[in-house]
Amino acid sequence: MQVEGFFEWLGAALGTVIRFIVDALGGFFGLLAAAGHNFLEGLSRTLGIDQSLLSLAALVIGLLLLIAAVRAFFRRAIVSGLILLLLGLWLLSWLIH
């Protein structure tokens, strides 16, 4: 009888610990999701773009084109730098306008 009581207590204690960990992780990831949503909403509202995955991907591609243009200018590749710069600015102006 005492052995069954001990294992019942051990199972209940382990279940309580697991439940606490799951609830804590759920709350933590919920906070992260809410923070990410609020960040993307504020970014898209400030830039005046639609809050869709396609718009955000185009924003990232445009910024990467601008970074590639700056790197090309540092390598003294003027023609490729100008092409990348114009493509990046065209994409961002199309997106934001």
Steps between C-alpha positions, in 0.01 A plus 500: 500500500778742581675430169186587302462825695862595434472442125169682487661796674804482269277492190296795623815698580654423161173591326489832686859583399436410136178703497685802644776473238251467213296798623814712545630415152158566349490842663855579392443404138168686505683815608758451224227454239317811618822704495581382147148577380509848653844568347390399150174692534684816606759461224242452228280784629797740518619415150148501362518150357261209522561262788537191286780251467561604138540867592739423784703267274521775236618742769775262607606438137512874433717560806730213399536656154604829660754323719637317197531834319700651785727195507549531122598864537756402765643249250513785244256320271316815399277356226370207704464730801285741299286218362443351846433844647242584235331159535485533878366854489247407231371208706478702821334798332248268333432335833470812715325722249 
